[in-house]
């Protein structure tokens, strides 16, 4: 596993199938430990022997309490070791250059993400156009409804007018019949 480098095809396939994070480059230097981790690494084996029945969680709690009460001398020694490790890490990081395969895989994933962003942008654009068309259609329908409502109102007025004219006609017919029968 120490020498394993994933192929660009594998990384591209992993990116395509929803892998949110790319695996770390195995050639990249590991981060340095903090002073607290140096302290824990020093004390943990002794605590493990002293309390073999304790779980790692319990030991971590004991270590944190011990760190809070540690002498400045021991704390300084741990900080010195941590600073040395950090200097080594930073030097290795400056000298680190990703392998061509790794860079190719990173570029493939970046291209895949860019393509996905473009697809999302295109889908949003289409949805917006569809919404605009729908709003236009709604506006046209509102105008059509307003015309129909005006026609209905005009028809209602004509209906009342026709009813009045029919009454006048029936009165006139009765008068005419009355006159003719004389």
Buried (B, 14 or more C-beta within 10 A) or exposed (E): EEEEBBEBEEBBEBBEEEEEEBEEBEEBBEEBBBBBBBBBEBBBEEBEEEEEEBEEEEBBEBBEEBBEEBEEEBBEBBBEBBEEBBEEBEEEEEEEEEEEBBEBBBEBBEEBEEEEEEEEEEEEEEEEEEEEEEEEEEEEEEEEEEEEEEEEEEEEEEEEEEEEEEEEEEEEEEEEEEEEEE
